[in-house]
Amino acid sequence: MSLRHIAGVAAGSALLMLPAPSAEALAAPDESVTVDRVGTLTRHGTVTLTGTYRCTDSQGPVFVTTALRQGEHGVRRGIGGTRAVCDGEEHRWTNTARTGRGRFQPGSARVDAAVLELGVGGWPLPVPYVHATRTQIIVLSQG
């Protein structure tokens, strides 16, 4: 298992534990994350989500993490963790995860996205710092 995979899982796990505040509540004026309004779902259950992010001034590794929920009482499922570059420029991100056949269906779904930095001061796990968050209703399209 690679360090990138472990860090992505840690960042995704941190996202699942965080409440879903509005993007304005956490993002600095020059930091943001967006989620494209359409995601793809293959017949085998692989979900791909995309969007943009912008962040600045990072000290540790930073990831764009996403969680997907379908239905009012659906369980949230982490969908990938893309490594982010916090240089103040806008970048595209793509997160993909195999969720299993039948776990999600084409149609409306909720995505919680965050730009999370894994701080170096936490013990035994890094403490996440949230650069930006976004909750977006999307359409999962059969791809």
C-alpha positions as CSV (number, residue, x, y, z in Angstrom):
1,M,0.0,0.0,0.0
2,S,1.5,3.3,-1.0
3,L,1.9,6.4,1.2
4,R,-0.4,8.3,-1.2
5,H,-3.1,5.7,-0.7
6,I,-2.8,5.7,3.1
7,A,-2.9,9.5,3.1
8,G,-5.9,9.6,0.8
9,V,-7.8,7.1,3.1
10,A,-6.9,9.2,6.1
11,A,-8.1,12.4,4.5
12,G,-11.3,10.7,3.3
13,S,-11.9,9.3,6.7
14,A,-11.5,12.7,8.2
15,L,-14.0,14.1,5.7
16,L,-16.6,11.5,6.7
17,M,-16.3,12.5,10.4
18,L,-16.6,16.2,9.7
19,P,-20.0,17.9,9.7
20,A,-20.9,19.5,6.4
21,P,-20.6,23.2,6.9
22,S,-21.2,25.7,4.1
23,A,-18.2,26.5,1.9
24,E,-18.4,30.1,3.1
25,A,-18.0,29.0,6.8
26,L,-14.5,27.6,6.3
27,A,-13.0,28.8,3.1
28,A,-10.6,31.7,3.1
29,P,-11.5,34.3,0.4
30,D,-8.9,32.9,-2.0
31,E,-9.7,29.2,-1.3
32,S,-12.5,27.1,-2.8
33,V,-13.7,23.7,-4.0
34,T,-16.4,23.1,-6.6
35,V,-18.2,19.9,-7.7
36,D,-19.3,19.4,-11.2
37,R,-23.1,18.9,-11.5
38,V,-22.8,15.5,-13.2
39,G,-20.9,12.5,-12.0
40,T,-20.5,9.1,-13.8
41,L,-21.5,5.7,-12.6
42,T,-20.5,2.5,-14.5
43,R,-22.6,-0.6,-14.6
44,H,-19.9,-2.2,-12.3
45,G,-20.4,0.5,-9.7
46,T,-17.4,2.7,-10.3
47,V,-18.2,6.4,-9.5
48,T,-16.2,9.3,-10.9
49,L,-16.6,12.8,-9.5
50,T,-14.9,16.0,-10.8
51,G,-14.6,19.7,-10.0
52,T,-12.1,22.4,-9.3
53,Y,-10.2,23.6,-6.3
54,R,-8.0,26.5,-5.2
55,C,-5.9,26.7,-2.0
56,T,-2.9,28.5,-0.6
57,D,-0.2,28.2,2.1
58,S,0.0,24.5,2.9
59,Q,2.5,23.0,5.2
60,G,1.6,19.3,4.9
61,P,0.0,17.0,2.3
62,V,-3.3,18.3,0.9
63,F,-6.1,16.3,-0.7
64,V,-9.4,16.9,-2.3
65,T,-11.7,14.4,-0.7
66,T,-15.3,13.6,-1.5
67,A,-18.1,11.6,0.0
68,L,-21.3,10.5,-1.9
69,R,-24.7,9.9,-0.5
70,Q,-27.9,8.9,-2.4
71,G,-31.3,9.0,-0.9
72,E,-32.5,10.9,2.2
73,H,-31.2,8.3,4.6
74,G,-28.4,6.9,2.5
75,V,-25.0,6.1,4.0
76,R,-22.1,8.3,3.0
77,R,-19.3,6.6,1.0
78,G,-15.9,8.1,0.5
79,I,-15.0,8.5,-3.2
80,G,-11.2,8.9,-3.7
81,G,-8.7,11.5,-2.6
82,T,-6.8,13.5,-5.1
83,R,-3.5,15.1,-4.1
84,A,-3.8,18.9,-4.2
85,V,-1.3,21.6,-5.0
86,C,-1.8,24.8,-2.9
87,D,-0.3,27.4,-5.1
88,G,-3.2,29.8,-5.3
89,E,-4.1,28.7,-8.8
90,E,-7.3,26.9,-9.8
91,H,-6.9,23.2,-10.6
92,R,-9.1,20.4,-11.7
93,W,-9.6,17.3,-9.6
94,T,-11.0,13.8,-10.3
95,N,-11.9,11.3,-7.7
96,T,-12.9,7.7,-8.6
97,A,-13.9,4.7,-6.4
98,R,-15.3,1.3,-7.0
99,T,-18.4,1.2,-4.8
100,G,-19.9,-2.1,-5.9
101,R,-22.6,-3.0,-8.3
102,G,-26.0,-1.7,-7.1
103,R,-24.7,0.5,-4.3
104,F,-25.6,3.7,-6.2
105,Q,-28.1,4.2,-9.0
106,P,-28.3,6.8,-11.8
107,G,-30.1,9.9,-10.6
108,S,-29.7,12.6,-7.9
109,A,-27.0,12.3,-5.2
110,R,-25.3,14.5,-2.7
111,V,-21.5,15.1,-2.7
112,D,-19.6,16.6,0.2
113,A,-16.2,17.8,-1.0
114,A,-13.3,19.2,1.0
115,V,-9.8,20.4,0.5
116,L,-8.1,18.9,3.6
117,E,-4.5,19.4,4.7
118,L,-3.0,16.7,6.9
119,G,-1.2,18.6,9.7
120,V,2.1,17.3,11.0
121,G,1.4,18.0,14.7
122,G,-1.3,15.3,15.4
123,W,-0.6,12.1,17.3
124,P,-1.1,9.3,16.5
125,L,-2.8,10.5,13.3
126,P,-2.3,13.8,11.5
127,V,-4.8,16.5,12.4
128,P,-6.8,17.7,9.4
129,Y,-7.0,21.4,8.5
130,V,-9.9,22.3,6.2
131,H,-9.1,24.8,3.5
132,A,-12.5,24.7,1.8
133,T,-15.7,22.6,1.7
134,R,-18.7,22.3,-0.6
135,T,-22.0,20.3,-0.5
136,Q,-23.5,19.9,-4.0
137,I,-26.5,18.0,-5.3
138,I,-25.4,16.3,-8.5
139,V,-26.8,13.8,-11.1
140,L,-25.1,10.4,-11.4
141,S,-25.2,9.6,-15.1
142,Q,-24.7,6.0,-16.4
143,G,-21.3,6.0,-18.1
